[in-house]
C-alpha cells in the first residue's frame, strides 16, 4: 500500500477512535447527571415531607 493510503487509513482509524471516545464520554456524563438529578429530587421531597410531619 502506498504511503498516502496508509496515512489516510491511520487517520480514519484515529478519528473513528476519537469519535467513539467522545460519544462514550457524553453518554456516561449524561447518565451521571440524570442520576444526580434524581437523587437531588428525592432528597428534596424527603426534606419537604419531613418538614410537614
MOZITA-V720936 format. One line per field, one symbol per residue. phi: phi as a letter, one per 30 degrees, with the letter a starting at -180 (. if undefined). psi: psi as a letter, one per 20 degrees, with the letter a starting at -180 (. if undefined). Layout:
# MOZITA-V720936
phi: ???
psi: ???
This chain:
# MOZITA-V720936
phi: .dedddddddddddddddddddddddddddddddddddddddddddddddddc
psi: qrhgggghgggggghgggghggggggggggggggghggghgghgghgghhhh.
